[in-house]
């Protein structure tokens, strides 16, 4: 999954029609444009698998995936509920819903959402199917 996220991020950086991942995907007609990575940036591998807590520091879910639309971060797929993968369900939330930060003392990333576990469990479910099937 990490490789897929990195590939998607790399493809979106190319710009133009090469962003499409449909069957009619074309080879880029220009070379890549290189960029620097800002010091306050977060990489996808830091997000995938990151525990999400509520305002009271209760664990409410985990970031399972990222959503990229038109070359920009459009959301996070969170897993909520379940135990050891049994009974878990997925919900999609906008990136503005999750506050990300780096704890320099603990040397780890943190994610906080303004919702309880029950609110996330009651949210509309995202399903990995069709174009989004996880094979």
N, CA, C and O atoms as CSV, one atom per row, in Angstrom:
chain,resi,resn,atom,element,x,y,z
A,1,UNK,N,N,0.835,-1.189,0.000
A,1,UNK,CA,C,0.000,0.000,0.000
A,1,UNK,C,C,0.879,1.253,0.000
A,1,UNK,O,O,0.552,2.247,-0.648
A,2,UNK,N,N,2.008,1.200,0.737
A,2,UNK,CA,C,2.891,2.360,0.766
A,2,UNK,C,C,3.442,2.653,-0.620
A,2,UNK,O,O,3.532,3.808,-1.038
A,3,UNK,N,N,3.810,1.588,-1.326
A,3,UNK,CA,C,4.351,1.779,-2.676
A,3,UNK,C,C,3.321,2.433,-3.574
A,3,UNK,O,O,3.645,3.326,-4.357
A,4,UNK,N,N,2.067,1.982,-3.460
A,4,UNK,CA,C,1.003,2.556,-4.275
A,4,UNK,C,C,0.856,4.041,-3.975
A,4,UNK,O,O,0.727,4.854,-4.890
A,5,UNK,N,N,0.874,4.393,-2.699
A,5,UNK,CA,C,0.732,5.802,-2.320
A,5,UNK,C,C,1.888,6.622,-2.864
A,5,UNK,O,O,1.689,7.742,-3.335
A,6,UNK,N,N,3.107,6.070,-2.805
A,6,UNK,CA,C,4.262,6.795,-3.324
A,6,UNK,C,C,4.198,6.925,-4.841
A,6,UNK,O,O,4.553,7.968,-5.391
A,7,UNK,N,N,3.749,5.872,-5.517
A,7,UNK,CA,C,3.602,5.928,-6.971
A,7,UNK,C,C,2.563,6.975,-7.342
A,7,UNK,O,O,2.779,7.773,-8.253
A,8,UNK,N,N,1.430,6.974,-6.633
A,8,UNK,CA,C,0.390,7.964,-6.914
A,8,UNK,C,C,0.916,9.377,-6.694
A,8,UNK,O,O,0.651,10.275,-7.493
A,9,UNK,N,N,1.653,9.567,-5.619
A,9,UNK,CA,C,2.207,10.896,-5.344
A,9,UNK,C,C,3.181,11.308,-6.442
A,9,UNK,O,O,3.180,12.461,-6.874
A,10,UNK,N,N,4.007,10.373,-6.894
A,10,UNK,CA,C,4.958,10.689,-7.959
A,10,UNK,C,C,4.236,11.026,-9.258
A,10,UNK,O,O,4.610,11.969,-9.955
A,11,UNK,N,N,3.193,10.248,-9.584
A,11,UNK,CA,C,2.439,10.508,-10.811
A,11,UNK,C,C,1.734,11.853,-10.762
A,11,UNK,O,O,1.677,12.559,-11.768
A,12,UNK,N,N,1.201,12.212,-9.609
A,12,UNK,CA,C,0.498,13.485,-9.519
A,12,UNK,C,C,1.459,14.648,-9.643
A,12,UNK,O,O,1.063,15.729,-10.079
A,13,UNK,N,N,2.720,14.450,-9.269
A,13,UNK,CA,C,3.708,15.515,-9.378
A,13,UNK,C,C,4.064,15.809,-10.836
A,13,UNK,O,O,4.569,16.889,-11.142
A,14,UNK,N,N,3.806,14.864,-11.730
A,14,UNK,CA,C,4.154,15.061,-13.133
A,14,UNK,C,C,3.276,16.096,-13.813
A,14,UNK,O,O,3.704,16.742,-14.769
A,15,UNK,N,N,2.057,16.259,-13.329
A,15,UNK,CA,C,1.150,17.251,-13.908
A,15,UNK,C,C,0.568,16.796,-15.229
A,15,UNK,O,O,0.924,15.736,-15.744
A,16,UNK,N,N,-0.325,17.599,-15.775
A,16,UNK,CA,C,-0.913,17.345,-17.085
A,16,UNK,C,C,-1.715,16.065,-17.154
A,16,UNK,O,O,-2.132,15.537,-16.123
A,17,UNK,N,N,-1.942,15.550,-18.375
A,17,UNK,CA,C,-2.800,14.400,-18.575
A,17,UNK,C,C,-2.244,13.109,-17.990
A,17,UNK,O,O,-2.984,12.130,-17.887
A,18,UNK,N,N,-0.982,13.065,-17.605
A,18,UNK,CA,C,-0.414,11.843,-17.051
A,18,UNK,C,C,-0.991,11.525,-15.681
A,18,UNK,O,O,-0.729,10.447,-15.149
A,19,UNK,N,N,-1.763,12.422,-15.097
A,19,UNK,CA,C,-2.342,12.182,-13.788
A,19,UNK,C,C,-3.435,11.122,-13.828
A,19,UNK,O,O,-3.706,10.474,-12.817
A,20,UNK,N,N,-4.053,10.941,-14.966
A,20,UNK,CA,C,-5.139,9.968,-15.071
A,20,UNK,C,C,-4.589,8.564,-14.885
A,20,UNK,O,O,-3.549,8.225,-15.451
A,21,UNK,N,N,-5.270,7.753,-14.106
A,21,UNK,CA,C,-4.837,6.386,-13.884
A,21,UNK,C,C,-5.797,5.401,-14.532
A,21,UNK,O,O,-5.808,4.222,-14.182
A,22,UNK,N,N,-6.598,5.874,-15.468
A,22,UNK,CA,C,-7.544,5.013,-16.161
A,22,UNK,C,C,-6.819,4.233,-17.252
A,22,UNK,O,O,-5.626,4.426,-17.482
A,23,UNK,N,N,-7.549,3.360,-17.912
A,23,UNK,CA,C,-6.974,2.529,-18.954
A,23,UNK,C,C,-6.376,3.312,-20.113
A,23,UNK,O,O,-5.558,2.770,-20.856
A,24,UNK,N,N,-6.762,4.575,-20.289
A,24,UNK,CA,C,-6.247,5.374,-21.400
A,24,UNK,C,C,-5.066,6.252,-20.980
A,24,UNK,O,O,-4.804,7.284,-21.598
A,25,UNK,N,N,-4.359,5.837,-19.930
A,25,UNK,CA,C,-3.231,6.627,-19.432
A,25,UNK,C,C,-2.168,6.776,-20.511
A,25,UNK,O,O,-1.823,5.810,-21.191
A,26,UNK,N,N,-1.656,7.982,-20.661
A,26,UNK,CA,C,-0.654,8.307,-21.670
A,26,UNK,C,C,0.714,8.472,-21.016
A,26,UNK,O,O,0.820,8.743,-19.819
A,27,UNK,N,N,1.746,8.304,-21.818
A,27,UNK,CA,C,3.102,8.555,-21.357
A,27,UNK,C,C,3.305,10.061,-21.272
A,27,UNK,O,O,2.868,10.793,-22.161
A,28,UNK,N,N,3.965,10.537,-20.209
A,28,UNK,CA,C,4.197,11.985,-20.099
A,28,UNK,C,C,4.945,12.514,-21.327
A,28,UNK,O,O,5.823,11.844,-21.870
A,29,UNK,N,N,4.587,13.711,-21.746
A,29,UNK,CA,C,5.216,14.310,-22.929
A,29,UNK,C,C,6.337,15.266,-22.557
A,29,UNK,O,O,7.009,15.813,-23.432
A,30,UNK,N,N,6.539,15.466,-21.276
A,30,UNK,CA,C,7.634,16.325,-20.850
A,30,UNK,C,C,8.346,15.658,-19.681
A,30,UNK,O,O,7.818,14.745,-19.046
A,31,UNK,N,N,9.547,16.131,-19.416
A,31,UNK,CA,C,10.324,15.585,-18.310
A,31,UNK,C,C,9.778,16.041,-16.969
A,31,UNK,O,O,8.939,16.940,-16.906
A,32,UNK,N,N,10.250,15.429,-15.907
A,32,UNK,CA,C,9.758,15.796,-14.574
A,32,UNK,C,C,10.240,17.173,-14.144
A,32,UNK,O,O,11.289,17.652,-14.572
A,33,UNK,N,N,9.445,17.788,-13.290
A,33,UNK,CA,C,9.836,19.038,-12.654
A,33,UNK,C,C,10.184,18.696,-11.216
A,33,UNK,O,O,9.338,18.193,-10.476
A,34,UNK,N,N,11.408,18.961,-10.817
A,34,UNK,CA,C,11.858,18.596,-9.491
A,34,UNK,C,C,11.541,19.705,-8.499
A,34,UNK,O,O,11.448,20.879,-8.859
A,35,UNK,N,N,11.379,19.308,-7.250
A,35,UNK,CA,C,11.018,20.258,-6.211
A,35,UNK,C,C,11.711,19.883,-4.917
A,35,UNK,O,O,12.163,18.751,-4.743
A,36,UNK,N,N,11.788,20.824,-4.029
A,36,UNK,CA,C,12.297,20.550,-2.697
A,36,UNK,C,C,11.156,20.090,-1.802
A,36,UNK,O,O,9.986,20.269,-2.141
A,37,UNK,N,N,11.488,19.510,-0.684
A,37,UNK,CA,C,10.487,19.074,0.283
A,37,UNK,C,C,10.586,19.998,1.494
A,37,UNK,O,O,11.624,20.040,2.156
A,38,UNK,N,N,9.515,20.738,1.789
A,38,UNK,CA,C,9.551,21.665,2.921
A,38,UNK,C,C,9.813,20.940,4.244
A,38,UNK,O,O,9.425,19.783,4.411
A,39,UNK,N,N,10.457,21.611,5.161
A,39,UNK,CA,C,10.791,21.030,6.466
A,39,UNK,C,C,9.548,20.616,7.256
A,39,UNK,O,O,9.613,19.690,8.065
A,40,UNK,N,N,8.410,21.294,7.029
A,40,UNK,CA,C,7.197,20.968,7.780
A,40,UNK,C,C,6.285,19.997,7.033
A,40,UNK,O,O,5.135,19.804,7.429
A,41,UNK,N,N,6.778,19.386,5.964
A,41,UNK,CA,C,5.986,18.433,5.189
A,41,UNK,C,C,5.894,17.103,5.922
A,41,UNK,O,O,6.734,16.789,6.765
A,42,UNK,N,N,4.880,16.332,5.600
A,42,UNK,CA,C,4.729,14.969,6.109
A,42,UNK,C,C,4.672,14.032,4.910
A,42,UNK,O,O,4.011,14.332,3.916
A,43,UNK,N,N,5.356,12.907,4.998
A,43,UNK,CA,C,5.375,11.942,3.912
A,43,UNK,C,C,4.312,10.872,4.145
A,43,UNK,O,O,3.933,10.599,5.284
A,44,UNK,N,N,3.836,10.273,3.060
A,44,UNK,CA,C,2.734,9.317,3.170
A,44,UNK,C,C,3.070,8.144,4.078
A,44,UNK,O,O,2.191,7.642,4.779
A,45,UNK,N,N,4.315,7.696,4.083
A,45,UNK,CA,C,4.636,6.551,4.924
A,45,UNK,C,C,4.546,6.896,6.410
A,45,UNK,O,O,4.413,6.000,7.243
A,46,UNK,N,N,4.617,8.190,6.753
A,46,UNK,CA,C,4.412,8.608,8.136
A,46,UNK,C,C,2.940,8.583,8.516
A,46,UNK,O,O,2.610,8.506,9.699
A,47,UNK,N,N,2.047,8.647,7.526
A,47,UNK,CA,C,0.608,8.697,7.781
A,47,UNK,C,C,-0.047,7.326,7.810
A,47,UNK,O,O,-0.873,7.050,8.680
A,48,UNK,N,N,0.312,6.469,6.873
A,48,UNK,CA,C,-0.320,5.160,6.773
A,48,UNK,C,C,-0.009,4.363,8.040
A,48,UNK,O,O,1.152,4.133,8.377
A,49,UNK,N,N,-1.060,3.951,8.727
A,49,UNK,CA,C,-0.896,3.200,9.965
A,49,UNK,C,C,-0.853,4.068,11.215
A,49,UNK,O,O,-0.745,3.552,12.328
A,50,UNK,N,N,-0.937,5.392,11.037
A,50,UNK,CA,C,-0.870,6.310,12.169
A,50,UNK,C,C,-2.156,6.245,12.987
A,50,UNK,O,O,-3.254,6.343,12.440
A,51,UNK,N,N,-2.014,6.080,14.294
A,51,UNK,CA,C,-3.151,6.055,15.202
A,51,UNK,C,C,-3.763,7.451,15.276
A,51,UNK,O,O,-3.045,8.450,15.332
A,52,UNK,N,N,-5.090,7.512,15.277
A,52,UNK,CA,C,-5.820,8.777,15.382
A,52,UNK,C,C,-6.502,8.810,16.745
A,52,UNK,O,O,-7.150,7.843,17.146
A,53,UNK,N,N,-6.350,9.934,17.457
A,53,UNK,CA,C,-6.965,10.081,18.771
A,53,UNK,C,C,-7.952,11.238,18.756
A,53,UNK,O,O,-7.907,12.109,17.888
A,54,UNK,N,N,-8.855,11.223,19.751
A,54,UNK,CA,C,-9.784,12.343,19.902
A,54,UNK,C,C,-9.150,13.388,20.828
A,54,UNK,O,O,-7.997,13.234,21.232
A,55,UNK,N,N,-9.882,14.431,21.162
A,55,UNK,CA,C,-9.369,15.499,21.997
A,55,UNK,C,C,-8.978,15.066,23.398
A,55,UNK,O,O,-8.206,15.754,24.066
A,56,UNK,N,N,-9.507,13.920,23.857
A,56,UNK,CA,C,-9.171,13.396,25.183
A,56,UNK,C,C,-8.081,12.326,25.102
A,56,UNK,O,O,-7.828,11.614,26.074
A,57,UNK,N,N,-7.438,12.218,23.934
A,57,UNK,CA,C,-6.349,11.267,23.689
A,57,UNK,C,C,-6.801,9.806,23.681
A,57,UNK,O,O,-5.994,8.903,23.901
A,58,UNK,N,N,-8.099,9.574,23.424
A,58,UNK,CA,C,-8.606,8.205,23.263
A,58,UNK,C,C,-8.394,7.778,21.816
A,58,UNK,O,O,-8.668,8.546,20.894
A,59,UNK,N,N,-7.917,6.581,21.619
A,59,UNK,CA,C,-7.735,6.065,20.265
A,59,UNK,C,C,-9.104,5.872,19.613
A,59,UNK,O,O,-9.978,5.210,20.175
A,60,UNK,N,N,-9.286,6.458,18.415
A,60,UNK,CA,C,-10.569,6.348,17.717
A,60,UNK,C,C,-10.445,5.695,16.342
A,60,UNK,O,O,-11.459,5.394,15.711
A,61,UNK,N,N,-9.235,5.475,15.875
A,61,UNK,CA,C,-9.059,4.870,14.563
A,61,UNK,C,C,-7.616,4.910,14.117
A,61,UNK,O,O,-6.703,5.199,14.890
A,62,UNK,N,N,-7.441,4.610,12.847
A,62,UNK,CA,C,-6.110,4.565,12.262
A,62,UNK,C,C,-6.191,5.023,10.812
A,62,UNK,O,O,-7.143,4.686,10.108
A,63,UNK,N,N,-5.210,5.782,10.365
A,63,UNK,CA,C,-5.160,6.180,8.955
A,63,UNK,C,C,-4.717,4.971,8.142
A,63,UNK,O,O,-3.607,4.466,8.313
A,64,UNK,N,N,-5.591,4.516,7.262
A,64,UNK,CA,C,-5.306,3.351,6.429
A,64,UNK,C,C,-4.876,3.736,5.018
A,64,UNK,O,O,-4.178,2.977,4.344
A,65,UNK,N,N,-5.296,4.917,4.578
A,65,UNK,CA,C,-5.025,5.297,3.195
A,65,UNK,C,C,-5.146,6.804,3.061
A,65,UNK,O,O,-5.684,7.478,3.939
A,66,UNK,N,N,-4.642,7.317,1.964
A,66,UNK,CA,C,-4.814,8.731,1.648
A,66,UNK,C,C,-5.532,8.841,0.312
A,66,UNK,O,O,-5.403,7.970,-0.548
A,67,UNK,N,N,-6.283,9.911,0.149
A,67,UNK,CA,C,-7.041,10.144,-1.079
A,67,UNK,C,C,-6.393,11.321,-1.796
A,67,UNK,O,O,-6.235,12.399,-1.223
A,68,UNK,N,N,-6.020,11.105,-3.050
A,68,UNK,CA,C,-5.435,12.162,-3.867
A,68,UNK,C,C,-6.370,12.414,-5.032
A,68,UNK,O,O,-6.735,11.489,-5.758
A,69,UNK,N,N,-6.758,13.674,-5.210
A,69,UNK,CA,C,-7.641,14.059,-6.299
A,69,UNK,C,C,-7.035,15.258,-7.004
A,69,UNK,O,O,-6.712,16.261,-6.369
A,70,UNK,N,N,-6.882,15.154,-8.311
A,70,UNK,CA,C,-6.301,16.236,-9.111
A,70,UNK,C,C,-4.969,16.708,-8.536
A,70,UNK,O,O,-4.688,17.906,-8.500
A,71,UNK,N,N,-4.154,15.759,-8.088
A,71,UNK,CA,C,-2.823,16.079,-7.603
A,71,UNK,C,C,-2.760,16.675,-6.210
A,71,UNK,O,O,-1.695,17.114,-5.777
A,72,UNK,N,N,-3.871,16.698,-5.504
A,72,UNK,CA,C,-3.898,17.291,-4.160
A,72,UNK,C,C,-4.507,16.311,-3.162
A,72,UNK,O,O,-5.348,15.482,-3.510
A,73,UNK,N,N,-4.057,16.429,-1.912
A,73,UNK,CA,C,-4.627,15.610,-0.850
A,73,UNK,C,C,-6.094,15.970,-0.675
A,73,UNK,O,O,-6.430,17.127,-0.421
A,74,UNK,N,N,-6.969,14.975,-0.813
A,74,UNK,CA,C,-8.411,15.227,-0.728
A,74,UNK,C,C,-9.044,14.557,0.484
A,74,UNK,O,O,-10.189,14.864,0.817
A,75,UNK,N,N,-8.335,13.651,1.154
A,75,UNK,CA,C,-8.908,13.006,2.323
A,75,UNK,C,C,-8.044,11.901,2.872
A,75,UNK,O,O,-7.015,11.530,2.308
A,76,UNK,N,N,-8.507,11.383,4.010
A,76,UNK,CA,C,-7.886,10.227,4.645
A,76,UNK,C,C,-8.950,9.149,4.776
A,76,UNK,O,O,-10.113,9.449,5.047
A,77,UNK,N,N,-8.557,7.904,4.587
A,77,UNK,CA,C,-9.423,6.775,4.870
A,77,UNK,C,C,-9.012,6.277,6.250
A,77,UNK,O,O,-7.866,5.884,6.466
A,78,UNK,N,N,-9.966,6.298,7.180
A,78,UNK,CA,C,-9.703,5.845,8.539
A,78,UNK,C,C,-10.376,4.494,8.765
A,78,UNK,O,O,-11.492,4.265,8.298
A,79,UNK,N,N,-9.699,3.606,9.480
A,79,UNK,CA,C,-10.350,2.385,9.930
A,79,UNK,C,C,-10.852,2.648,11.339
A,79,UNK,O,O,-10.134,3.203,12.170
A,80,UNK,N,N,-12.072,2.251,11.600
A,80,UNK,CA,C,-12.676,2.459,12.915
A,80,UNK,C,C,-13.365,1.175,13.354
A,80,UNK,O,O,-13.845,0.399,12.528
A,81,UNK,N,N,-13.407,0.965,14.655
A,81,UNK,CA,C,-14.073,-0.204,15.196
A,81,UNK,C,C,-13.293,-1.468,14.918
A,81,UNK,O,O,-12.200,-1.435,14.352
A,82,UNK,N,N,-13.853,-2.543,15.312
A,82,UNK,CA,C,-13.238,-3.839,15.072
A,82,UNK,C,C,-12.124,-4.148,16.055
A,82,UNK,O,O,-11.706,-3.307,16.851
A,83,UNK,N,N,-11.664,-5.378,15.972
A,83,UNK,CA,C,-10.581,-5.853,16.818
A,83,UNK,C,C,-9.725,-6.782,15.991
A,83,UNK,O,O,-10.220,-7.774,15.457
A,84,UNK,N,N,-8.448,-6.474,15.879
A,84,UNK,CA,C,-7.523,-7.262,15.073
A,84,UNK,C,C,-8.024,-7.451,13.644
A,84,UNK,O,O,-7.875,-8.526,13.063
A,85,UNK,N,N,-8.616,-6.404,13.085
A,85,UNK,CA,C,-9.078,-6.445,11.705
A,85,UNK,C,C,-10.462,-7.021,11.505
A,85,UNK,O,O,-11.001,-6.947,10.400
A,86,UNK,N,N,-11.056,-7.595,12.544
A,86,UNK,CA,C,-12.393,-8.180,12.434
A,86,UNK,C,C,-13.417,-7.125,12.834
A,86,UNK,O,O,-13.352,-6.562,13.927
A,87,UNK,N,N,-14.363,-6.866,11.936
A,87,UNK,CA,C,-15.417,-5.908,12.226
A,87,UNK,C,C,-15.029,-4.460,11.991
A,87,UNK,O,O,-15.812,-3.557,12.284
A,88,UNK,N,N,-13.829,-4.222,11.467
A,88,UNK,CA,C,-13.464,-2.836,11.217
A,88,UNK,C,C,-14.183,-2.337,9.976
A,88,UNK,O,O,-14.525,-3.113,9.084
A,89,UNK,N,N,-14.403,-1.048,9.934
A,89,UNK,CA,C,-15.016,-0.415,8.771
A,89,UNK,C,C,-14.212,0.822,8.461
A,89,UNK,O,O,-13.417,1.283,9.281
A,90,UNK,N,N,-14.418,1.354,7.284
A,90,UNK,CA,C,-13.644,2.504,6.828
A,90,UNK,C,C,-14.547,3.705,6.627
A,90,UNK,O,O,-15.690,3.576,6.189
A,91,UNK,N,N,-14.021,4.870,6.952
A,91,UNK,CA,C,-14.711,6.126,6.691
A,91,UNK,C,C,-13.713,7.075,6.033
A,91,UNK,O,O,-12.514,7.022,6.307
A,92,UNK,N,N,-14.215,7.929,5.176
A,92,UNK,CA,C,-13.381,8.937,4.517
A,92,UNK,C,C,-13.636,10.281,5.181
A,92,UNK,O,O,-14.785,10.684,5.362
A,93,UNK,N,N,-12.558,10.974,5.544
A,93,UNK,CA,C,-12.690,12.295,6.157
A,93,UNK,C,C,-11.832,13.286,5.382
A,93,UNK,O,O,-10.808,12.924,4.801
A,94,UNK,N,N,-12.264,14.535,5.383
A,94,UNK,CA,C,-11.493,15.586,4.726
A,94,UNK,C,C,-10.198,15.833,5.498
A,94,UNK,O,O,-10.165,15.661,6.717
A,95,UNK,N,N,-9.151,16.226,4.814
A,95,UNK,CA,C,-7.866,16.443,5.501
A,95,UNK,C,C,-7.942,17.509,6.588
A,95,UNK,O,O,-7.193,17.453,7.563
A,96,UNK,N,N,-8.838,18.477,6.428
A,96,UNK,CA,C,-8.972,19.530,7.428
A,96,UNK,C,C,-9.547,18.995,8.741
A,96,UNK,O,O,-9.476,19.666,9.770
A,97,UNK,N,N,-10.114,17.792,8.706
A,97,UNK,CA,C,-10.706,17.183,9.894
A,97,UNK,C,C,-9.668,16.595,10.841
A,97,UNK,O,O,-9.962,16.326,12.005
A,98,UNK,N,N,-8.466,16.400,10.344
A,98,UNK,CA,C,-7.422,15.755,11.125
A,98,UNK,C,C,-6.251,16.726,11.306
A,98,UNK,O,O,-5.696,17.240,10.335
A,99,UNK,N,N,-5.894,16.960,12.564
A,99,UNK,CA,C,-4.730,17.794,12.867
A,99,UNK,C,C,-3.515,16.886,12.989
A,99,UNK,O,O,-3.501,15.957,13.796
A,100,UNK,N,N,-2.501,17.162,12.186
A,100,UNK,CA,C,-1.271,16.383,12.214
A,100,UNK,C,C,-0.177,17.198,12.878
A,100,UNK,O,O,-0.120,18.418,12.724
A,101,UNK,N,N,0.676,16.532,13.603
A,101,UNK,CA,C,1.801,17.222,14.212
A,101,UNK,C,C,2.905,16.238,14.524
A,101,UNK,O,O,2.673,15.035,14.650
A,102,UNK,N,N,4.107,16.765,14.646
A,102,UNK,CA,C,5.251,15.929,14.963
A,102,UNK,C,C,5.691,16.212,16.383
A,102,UNK,O,O,5.968,17.357,16.738
A,103,UNK,N,N,5.756,15.166,17.198
A,103,UNK,CA,C,6.223,15.260,18.576
A,103,UNK,C,C,7.732,15.020,18.559
A,103,UNK,O,O,8.182,13.876,18.496
A,104,UNK,N,N,8.510,16.100,18.617
A,104,UNK,CA,C,9.963,15.993,18.532
A,104,UNK,C,C,10.528,15.204,19.711
A,104,UNK,O,O,11.482,14.445,19.545
A,105,UNK,N,N,9.948,15.377,20.895
A,105,UNK,CA,C,10.438,14.649,22.065
A,105,UNK,C,C,10.208,13.149,21.921
A,105,UNK,O,O,11.099,12.344,22.191
A,106,UNK,N,N,9.000,12.786,21.492
A,106,UNK,CA,C,8.664,11.373,21.294
A,106,UNK,C,C,9.119,10.830,19.957
A,106,UNK,O,O,9.055,9.624,19.720
A,107,UNK,N,N,9.581,11.712,19.078
A,107,UNK,CA,C,10.042,11.358,17.738
A,107,UNK,C,C,9.003,10.547,16.974
A,107,UNK,O,O,9.301,9.506,16.388
A,108,UNK,N,N,7.752,11.068,16.999
A,108,UNK,CA,C,6.699,10.393,16.255
A,108,UNK,C,C,5.634,11.402,15.831
A,108,UNK,O,O,5.493,12.477,16.413
A,109,UNK,N,N,4.890,11.012,14.794
A,109,UNK,CA,C,3.787,11.818,14.290
A,109,UNK,C,C,2.546,11.536,15.108
A,109,UNK,O,O,2.374,10.431,15.623
A,110,UNK,N,N,1.673,12.537,15.233
A,110,UNK,CA,C,0.412,12.398,15.948
A,110,UNK,C,C,-0.718,12.914,15.066
A,110,UNK,O,O,-0.530,13.829,14.265
A,111,UNK,N,N,-1.892,12.314,15.225
A,111,UNK,CA,C,-3.080,12.737,14.487
A,111,UNK,C,C,-4.242,12.850,15.471
A,111,UNK,O,O,-4.509,11.930,16.244
A,112,UNK,N,N,-4.936,14.004,15.430
A,112,UNK,CA,C,-6.067,14.241,16.320
A,112,UNK,C,C,-7.277,14.632,15.467
A,112,UNK,O,O,-7.164,15.418,14.527
A,113,UNK,N,N,-8.428,14.071,15.814
A,113,UNK,CA,C,-9.669,14.397,15.121
A,113,UNK,C,C,-10.700,14.842,16.160
A,113,UNK,O,O,-10.700,14.353,17.290
A,114,UNK,N,N,-11.557,15.748,15.782
A,114,UNK,CA,C,-12.592,16.246,16.682
A,114,UNK,C,C,-13.854,15.414,16.613
A,114,UNK,O,O,-14.943,15.945,16.398
A,115,UNK,N,N,-13.710,14.103,16.796
A,115,UNK,CA,C,-14.858,13.193,16.749
A,115,UNK,C,C,-14.583,12.022,17.676
A,115,UNK,O,O,-13.433,11.636,17.890
A,116,UNK,N,N,-15.644,11.470,18.219
A,116,UNK,CA,C,-15.515,10.291,19.071
A,116,UNK,C,C,-15.508,9.034,18.211
A,116,UNK,O,O,-15.825,9.074,17.022
A,117,UNK,N,N,-15.144,7.927,18.829
A,117,UNK,CA,C,-15.169,6.644,18.123
A,117,UNK,C,C,-16.593,6.322,17.658
A,117,UNK,O,O,-16.786,5.806,16.558
A,118,UNK,N,N,-17.591,6.628,18.499
A,118,UNK,CA,C,-18.986,6.367,18.129
A,118,UNK,C,C,-19.421,7.220,16.943
A,118,UNK,O,O,-20.147,6.740,16.073
A,119,UNK,N,N,-18.986,8.480,16.896
A,119,UNK,CA,C,-19.324,9.343,15.761
A,119,UNK,C,C,-18.703,8.803,14.477
A,119,UNK,O,O,-19.344,8.827,13.426
A,120,UNK,N,N,-17.487,8.324,14.547
A,120,UNK,CA,C,-16.832,7.764,13.359
A,120,UNK,C,C,-17.502,6.462,12.927
A,120,UNK,O,O,-17.654,6.210,11.732
A,121,UNK,N,N,-17.898,5.643,13.882
A,121,UNK,CA,C,-18.586,4.391,13.546
A,121,UNK,C,C,-19.924,4.658,12.870
A,121,UNK,O,O,-20.379,3.858,12.053
A,122,UNK,N,N,-20.561,5.790,13.209
A,122,UNK,CA,C,-21.867,6.131,12.632
A,122,UNK,C,C,-21.741,6.868,11.301
A,122,UNK,O,O,-22.750,7.105,10.637
A,123,UNK,N,N,-20.539,7.230,10.902
A,123,UNK,CA,C,-20.331,7.975,9.653
A,123,UNK,C,C,-20.573,7.072,8.444
A,123,UNK,O,O,-20.525,5.847,8.559
A,124,UNK,N,N,-20.834,7.683,7.276
A,124,UNK,CA,C,-21.006,6.875,6.061
A,124,UNK,C,C,-19.756,6.029,5.800
A,124,UNK,O,O,-18.628,6.503,5.932
A,125,UNK,N,N,-19.983,4.779,5.431
A,125,UNK,CA,C,-18.877,3.847,5.227
A,125,UNK,C,C,-18.252,4.008,3.844
A,125,UNK,O,O,-18.950,4.198,2.848
A,126,UNK,N,N,-16.927,3.928,3.805
A,126,UNK,CA,C,-16.192,3.872,2.542
A,126,UNK,C,C,-15.849,2.410,2.294
A,126,UNK,O,O,-15.376,1.717,3.195
A,127,UNK,N,N,-16.087,1.944,1.072
A,127,UNK,CA,C,-15.783,0.559,0.739
A,127,UNK,C,C,-14.729,0.503,-0.353
A,127,UNK,O,O,-14.793,1.231,-1.343
A,128,UNK,N,N,-13.766,-0.372,-0.149
A,128,UNK,CA,C,-12.755,-0.632,-1.168
A,128,UNK,C,C,-13.372,-1.583,-2.195
A,128,UNK,O,O,-13.348,-2.801,-2.023
A,129,UNK,N,N,-13.924,-1.005,-3.262
A,129,UNK,CA,C,-14.526,-1.804,-4.310
A,129,UNK,C,C,-14.416,-1.061,-5.631
A,129,UNK,O,O,-14.107,0.130,-5.665
A,130,UNK,N,N,-14.671,-1.771,-6.706
A,130,UNK,CA,C,-14.585,-1.167,-8.030
A,130,UNK,C,C,-13.202,-0.608,-8.282
A,130,UNK,O,O,-12.206,-1.313,-8.124
A,131,UNK,N,N,-13.133,0.623,-8.663
A,131,UNK,CA,C,-11.859,1.294,-8.960
A,131,UNK,C,C,-10.946,1.312,-7.740
A,131,UNK,O,O,-9.725,1.369,-7.882
A,132,UNK,N,N,-11.521,1.264,-6.551
A,132,UNK,CA,C,-10.732,1.364,-5.324
A,132,UNK,C,C,-10.479,0.015,-4.669
A,132,UNK,O,O,-10.050,-0.039,-3.517
A,133,UNK,N,N,-10.738,-1.074,-5.381
A,133,UNK,CA,C,-10.546,-2.409,-4.833
A,133,UNK,C,C,-9.089,-2.604,-4.444
A,133,UNK,O,O,-8.187,-2.270,-5.212
A,134,UNK,N,N,-8.859,-3.142,-3.258
A,134,UNK,CA,C,-7.498,-3.400,-2.757
A,134,UNK,C,C,-7.115,-4.818,-3.120
A,134,UNK,O,O,-7.432,-5.754,-2.387
A,135,UNK,N,N,-6.441,-4.986,-4.237
A,135,UNK,CA,C,-6.021,-6.327,-4.656
A,135,UNK,C,C,-4.555,-6.510,-4.480
A,135,UNK,O,O,-4.026,-7.579,-4.782
